[in-house]
């Protein structure tokens, strides 16, 4: 696996366990688009940009345009950045066009959209709701899951209507918003009620120079000491955790200060993808998420600075509100919480928080931005100790290559057309009997959720048949 502790025994946890990336190869030519657009600052022709370049340009234009900036998104078909401006000031438009963006004039300013979101927070913080700004429509998109009915729906609907049809829209999700459970490439912790199971996100270096990793905040709140094997001795301890509130992230330090934690994603067959930078998400860009339960899935970023109101896991009448998340149409199911969201270019984008739906019908999934987690914890993305690839890290893979030989299902991909023949494992062989995995308590019938004997390089995380296991 890609997370190695050298010269100690090889850790059995991987950075989001990305296998069968080739299943999404149909999307990757767009992600590989050259960034050789017109560099003449006086030319108004939009630049052709990779997703990472679009993210950088969006940040620059936000600073340049100030109050005139009203959001941006990436047009993946044309490989161009579209920037919203709120006035007809020709100088503003010229500046954005010279920088290489497509400029679009819109009605709602960033401050007006933020005010609408604040109204929703005050009047409609209801479990099972979420909202985020959609720069493509220049509106706040409000989503309600299947639990929002009766008076709760009436309250939400009337609040959205009060904002005006030109400011906000309301849609219904068939699933239920929850933090995802039953681990991907798993890390484990023993607690009073049994065992908690989560997924590792990205290896990082803590501010004191020690090796560490990022995972979901609700995992770090649930348990302090983490192992790389079920029932094994702890190898890492939670240093910081945030959930709910302003994020869903944890910094977990390896107990052995000599641990070498390569900054890479395992894609199976001894191959890895180097994670070389942390990137801010941009609406419209293609992103990848992996979990051992569902295999590789990809899709697009659909919203930023999302607010999600999860039903509280500790208070039946409470709500766990998390702000500042990335909203996507990447599917996810039980088994992905804490895992990594990344780009084809090796950019670390997010940590899986939660969402609704599944990888058959689709849904919404929310992610903690990696850049925010790094800033809050003081950690840096990259290797602690010797460089990545030490030991038996294996070859560095080109994720655009159609591999199809990974040991995990590539699956049907929300947001992109996947080749079903790339599915290496019958999903029924990896999912097991999951009739209880959606229960936030994690105490359902999970006798098959860990039965992953065919799901890649997961020695040490084999059959999970623990009815007391609580997962996130």
C-alpha positions in Angstrom: 0.0 0.0 0.0 1.1 3.6 -0.4 1.3 4.6 3.2 4.6 3.3 4.4 6.3 3.5 7.8 9.9 2.9 7.2 12.0 1.1 8.5 9.0 -0.2 10.5 6.4 -2.6 9.1 4.5 -1.4 6.1 1.2 0.3 7.1 -2.0 -1.2 5.7 -3.7 2.1 5.2 -3.7 3.9 1.9 -4.5 7.4 0.8 -8.1 6.9 -0.1 -7.1 3.6 -1.8 -7.5 4.7 -5.4 -7.6 1.6 -7.7 -9.0 1.2 -11.2 -8.4 4.8 -12.1 -8.4 3.7 -15.7 -12.2 3.2 -15.4 -12.5 7.0 -15.6 -10.1 7.4 -18.5 -12.8 8.7 -20.7 -12.8 11.9 -18.7 -9.1 12.4 -18.4 -8.3 13.9 -21.8 -10.2 17.0 -20.7 -8.3 17.0 -17.4 -5.0 16.7 -19.4 -5.8 19.7 -21.6 -2.8 21.8 -22.3 -2.3 25.1 -20.7 -0.8 26.7 -23.7 -3.4 29.4 -24.2 -2.5 32.8 -25.5 -0.1 34.4 -23.1 -0.3 37.9 -24.7 -1.8 40.0 -21.8 -3.3 42.4 -24.4 -5.3 39.7 -26.1 -9.0 39.1 -25.1 -9.2 35.5 -26.3 -9.9 33.2 -23.3 -7.0 30.9 -22.3 -7.2 27.2 -22.6 -6.6 25.9 -19.0 -6.2 22.8 -17.0 -8.4 22.6 -14.0 -5.5 23.6 -11.7 -4.8 26.6 -13.8 -8.4 27.6 -13.7 -8.4 27.4 -9.9 -5.3 29.6 -9.7 -6.7 32.2 -12.2 -10.0 32.3 -10.3 -8.2 33.2 -7.1 -6.2 35.9 -8.8 -9.3 37.4 -10.4 -11.2 37.4 -7.1 -8.5 39.6 -5.7 -8.3 41.7 -8.8 -12.0 42.4 -9.3 -12.9 42.9 -5.6 -16.6 43.6 -5.1 -17.3 43.1 -8.8 -16.4 39.4 -8.5 -19.5 37.2 -8.2 -18.1 33.7 -8.5 -16.5 31.6 -11.2 -16.7 28.1 -12.7 -14.7 25.9 -15.0 -16.2 25.1 -18.4 -14.6 21.6 -18.8 -15.8 21.2 -22.4 -14.0 24.4 -23.6 -11.3 24.2 -20.9 -12.0 27.9 -20.0 -12.7 29.8 -16.8 -16.0 31.7 -16.7 -16.0 34.6 -14.3 -19.2 36.4 -13.1 -19.2 40.2 -12.6 -22.0 42.3 -11.3 -21.6 45.5 -13.2 -21.0 46.8 -16.7 -17.8 48.6 -15.8 -15.8 48.1 -19.1 -12.5 48.3 -17.2 -13.5 45.4 -15.0 -14.5 43.3 -18.0 -11.3 44.2 -19.9 -9.1 43.2 -16.9 -10.8 39.8 -16.5 -10.6 39.2 -20.3 -7.0 40.1 -20.5 -6.2 37.7 -17.7 -7.7 35.0 -19.9 -11.2 34.4 -18.5 -14.6 34.4 -20.1 -16.6 37.2 -18.5 -20.3 36.9 -17.8 -22.4 39.7 -16.3 -24.9 38.6 -13.6 -27.5 40.1 -11.2 -26.5 38.8 -7.8 -23.4 39.9 -6.0 -21.3 37.7 -3.7 -22.5 39.7 -0.7 -26.2 39.3 -1.7 -25.8 35.5 -2.1 -24.0 35.3 1.3 -26.9 37.3 2.8 -29.4 34.8 1.4 -27.3 31.9 2.9 -27.3 33.7 6.3 -31.1 33.9 6.1 -31.3 30.2 5.5 -29.1 29.6 8.5 -31.3 31.7 10.7 -34.7 30.4 9.6 -34.1 27.0 8.1 -31.3 25.1 9.9 -33.2 21.8 9.6 -31.6 18.3 9.7 -31.4 17.0 6.2 -30.9 20.3 4.4 -27.9 21.9 2.6 -27.2 24.9 0.6 -24.4 26.3 -1.6 -23.8 29.0 -4.2 -24.0 27.8 -7.8 -22.0 30.2 -9.9 -23.5 28.7 -13.1 -27.0 29.9 -12.1 -25.8 32.8 -9.9 -28.2 31.5 -7.2 -28.1 29.7 -3.9 -29.2 26.1 -4.5 -31.0 24.6 -1.5 -31.3 20.8 -1.2 -33.6 18.9 1.1 -33.2 15.1 1.7 -36.0 12.6 2.1 -36.5 13.3 5.8 -37.6 16.9 5.3 -41.4 16.6 5.2 -44.5 18.2 6.7 -43.9 21.4 8.7 -40.2 21.2 8.1 -40.6 21.2 4.4 -43.2 24.0 4.7 -40.7 26.1 6.7 -37.9 25.5 4.2 -40.0 26.2 1.2 -41.4 29.4 2.5 -37.9 30.6 3.5 -36.6 29.9 0.0 -39.6 31.6 -1.6 -39.0 34.7 0.6 -35.5 35.1 -1.0 -37.0 35.4 -4.4 -36.9 33.1 -7.5 -33.9 35.0 -8.9 -31.9 34.4 -5.7 -32.5 30.8 -4.6 -33.9 27.5 -5.8 -35.1 24.5 -3.9 -34.6 20.8 -4.9 -35.4 17.5 -3.3 -32.9 14.6 -2.8 -34.1 11.0 -2.6 -31.5 10.0 -0.1 -30.6 11.0 3.4 -27.7 13.3 4.4 -25.4 11.4 6.7 -21.7 11.0 7.4 -20.6 8.0 5.5 -19.9 4.8 7.5 -18.1 1.5 7.4 -14.6 2.6 6.2 -12.8 2.5 2.9 -9.1 1.8 3.4 -9.7 1.5 7.0 -8.2 2.8 10.2 -9.6 1.5 13.5 -10.1 2.6 17.0 -11.3 0.7 20.1 -14.0 2.6 22.1 -16.3 1.7 24.9 -19.1 0.6 22.6 -16.9 -1.5 20.3 -14.7 -0.4 17.4 -14.8 2.8 15.3 -13.8 2.5 11.7 -12.8 5.4 9.3 -10.7 6.1 6.3 -7.4 7.9 6.0 -7.3 11.0 3.7 -3.8 12.4 3.0 -0.4 12.1 4.7 1.0 15.4 5.9 3.7 16.9 8.0 2.5 18.5 11.3 3.8 22.0 12.2 6.4 20.4 14.6 7.8 18.3 11.7 6.3 15.0 12.8 4.5 12.7 10.4 0.7 12.8 10.4 -2.4 12.3 8.3 -5.7 14.1 7.7 -9.1 12.4 8.0 -12.6 13.4 8.8 -13.3 15.5 11.9 -16.2 13.3 13.0 -13.8 10.4 13.1 -11.3 12.4 15.3 -14.2 13.4 17.6 -15.4 9.8 17.9 -12.0 8.3 19.0 -8.5 9.3 19.9 -6.2 6.4 19.1 -6.1 4.7 15.7 -4.7 1.5 14.3 -4.0 0.3 10.8 -5.5 -3.1 11.5 -8.7 -4.3 13.1 -8.1 -4.9 16.8 -4.4 -3.9 16.3 -2.2 -1.7 18.4 -2.6 2.1 17.9 -0.1 3.7 15.5 -1.4 7.2 15.6 -3.2 9.7 17.9 -5.6 12.5 17.2 -3.9 15.9 17.7 -6.7 18.2 16.5 -10.3 17.6 15.5 -13.1 19.9 14.2 -16.7 18.7 13.9 -19.4 20.1 13.7 -19.1 23.8 13.0 -16.4 25.3 10.7 -15.4 22.1 9.0 -15.0 18.4 9.3 -11.3 17.5 9.6 -8.8 15.9 12.0 -5.0 15.9 12.2 -3.7 12.5 13.5 0.0 12.1 14.3 1.8 8.9 13.9 3.2 7.6 17.2 6.5 6.7 15.7 8.4 9.9 14.9 10.5 8.0 12.3 7.5 7.1 10.3 7.8 8.0 6.7 4.5 8.9 5.2 4.8 9.4 1.4 2.5 12.0 -0.2 0.9 9.7 -2.7 -2.2 7.8 -3.6 -2.1 4.1 -4.1 -3.8 2.9 -7.3 -3.0 -0.8 -6.9 -0.5 -3.1 -8.6 2.4 -1.4 -6.9 1.6 1.9 -8.6 1.0 5.3 -7.0 0.0 8.8 -8.0 2.1 11.5 -6.4 0.1 14.1 -4.5 2.1 17.2 -5.0 0.0 20.2 -4.0 -3.2 21.2 -2.2 -5.8 22.8 -4.5 -8.9 24.9 -3.9 -11.9 23.4 -5.7 -13.4 25.2 -8.6 -17.0 24.6 -9.7 -17.1 22.6 -12.9 -13.8 20.7 -12.5 -13.5 17.0 -12.6 -12.5 15.3 -9.3 -11.9 11.7 -8.2 -13.0 9.9 -5.1 -12.2 6.3 -4.1 -13.5 3.9 -1.5 -13.1 0.2 -1.2 -16.9 -0.2 -0.9 -17.7 1.4 -4.2 -14.5 1.6 -6.2 -13.4 4.6 -8.1 -16.0 7.3 -8.9 -15.6 10.7 -10.4 -17.7 13.8 -11.2 -17.7 17.5 -11.0 -17.6 20.1 -8.3 -21.1 21.7 -8.2 -20.8 24.2 -5.3 -18.5 25.9 -2.8 -18.8 27.1 0.8 -21.7 24.6 1.3 -23.6 24.3 4.6 -24.9 20.9 5.5 -27.2 20.1 8.4 -26.7 16.5 9.5 -29.0 14.8 11.9 -27.0 14.7 15.2 -25.5 11.3 16.0 -25.7 12.1 19.8 -28.9 14.1 20.1 -32.1 12.7 18.4 -33.5 16.2 18.3 -30.3 17.9 17.4 -28.5 19.0 14.3 -24.8 18.9 13.4 -24.2 21.9 11.1 -21.0 21.9 9.1 -20.0 24.9 7.0 -17.4 25.6 4.3 -17.7 22.3 2.5 -17.3 21.5 -1.2 -20.4 20.1 -2.9 -20.1 17.6 -5.7 -22.1 15.1 -7.8 -19.5 12.4 -7.1 -21.4 9.4 -5.7 -20.4 7.8 -2.4 -21.7 5.2 -0.1 -21.0 3.6 3.3 -17.2 3.2 3.4 -15.8 6.5 2.2 -15.8 8.9 5.2 -12.5 10.6 5.7 -11.1 9.5 2.4 -9.4 11.6 -0.3 -10.8 13.7 -3.1 -8.2 14.6 -5.6 -7.5 15.7 -9.2 -5.9 13.9 -12.1 -2.9 16.2 -11.8 -2.2 15.1 -8.2 -3.9 17.9 -6.4 -5.3 17.2 -2.9 -8.8 18.8 -2.9 -10.9 17.3 -0.1 -11.8 14.9 2.7 -15.0 13.0 2.4 -17.5 14.3 4.9 -21.0 13.0 4.0 -23.9 13.3 1.7 -26.9 11.4 0.3 -27.7 8.9 -2.3 -25.6 6.0 -3.6 -23.6 4.9 -6.6 -26.6 3.5 -8.4 -29.0 6.4 -8.3 -26.4 9.2 -7.6 -26.7 12.0 -5.1 -24.7 14.7 -3.5 -21.5 14.3 -1.6 -19.7 17.0 0.5 -16.0 17.3 1.2 -13.9 19.2 3.7 -11.5 21.4 1.7 -7.9 20.3 2.2 -6.5 23.8 2.0 -8.7 24.9 4.9 -7.8 21.9 7.0 -4.1 22.5 6.4 -4.4 26.2 7.3 -6.4 25.4 10.5 -4.0 22.6 11.7 -0.8 24.2 10.6 0.2 21.0 8.7 1.7 20.9 5.3 1.1 18.5 2.5 4.1 16.4 1.8 6.3 13.7 3.1 7.6 13.5 6.6 11.1 12.1 6.9 12.6 10.8 3.7 10.9 11.5 0.4 8.0 9.8 -1.2 8.7 6.5 -2.9 11.1 5.2 -0.2 11.0 1.5 0.4 8.7 -0.4 -1.9 6.5 2.5 -3.0 6.4 1.0 -6.5 6.1 2.8 -9.8 4.5 6.1 -10.3 1.4 5.7 -12.4 -0.1 7.8 -15.1 -3.7 8.1 -14.0 -4.8 8.8 -17.5 -3.8 5.3 -18.6 -6.6 2.7 -18.8 -5.5 0.1 -16.3 -8.6 -1.8 -15.4 -6.5 -4.3 -13.5 -7.0 -2.9 -10.0 -8.6 -5.2 -7.5 -11.5 -2.9 -6.8 -14.6 -2.1 -8.7 -14.5 0.9 -11.0 -18.3 1.0 -10.9 -20.8 3.2 -12.6 -19.5 6.7 -12.3 -21.7 9.6 -11.5 -20.5 12.6 -13.6 -18.8 10.5 -16.3 -19.3 7.5 -18.5 -17.3 4.6 -17.1 -16.5 1.4 -19.0 -18.4 -1.3 -17.1 -15.8 -3.8 -18.3 -13.3 -2.1 -16.1 -15.2 -3.4 -13.0 -12.7 -5.9 -11.7 -14.8 -7.2 -8.8 -18.5 -8.0 -8.5 -19.7 -5.2 -6.1 -21.8 -7.8 -4.3 -18.6 -9.5 -3.3 -17.3 -6.5 -1.6 -20.3 -4.8 -0.2 -21.6 -7.8 1.8 -24.8 -7.6 3.7 -25.1 -3.9 4.3 -28.6 -3.6 5.5 -27.4 -1.6 8.5 -24.5 0.4 7.2 -26.5 3.5 6.6 -27.5 3.7 10.2 -25.4 6.5 11.7 -24.9 4.4 14.8 -23.0 2.0 12.7 -24.5 -0.9 14.6 -26.5 -2.5 11.8 -25.9 -5.8 10.2 -22.4 -5.2 9.0 -21.3 -8.8 8.9 -20.3 -8.4 5.3 -19.1 -4.8 5.1 -15.5 -5.8 5.7 -15.5 -8.8 3.5 -12.9 -7.4 1.2 -10.8 -10.4 0.3 -10.8 -9.4 -3.3 -10.6 -5.6 -3.0 -7.0 -4.9 -3.6 -4.0 -4.7 -1.4 -5.8 -4.7 1.9 -4.0 -7.3 4.0 -4.9 -6.7 7.6 -8.3 -5.2 6.9 -10.0 -8.5 5.8 -13.3 -9.8 7.1 -15.1 -7.5 9.5 -17.7 -9.4 11.4 -18.0 -7.3 14.5 -21.5 -6.4 15.4 -20.2 -3.8 17.8 -18.3 -1.9 15.2 -19.3 1.7 14.9 -18.1 3.3 11.7 -17.9 6.8 10.2 
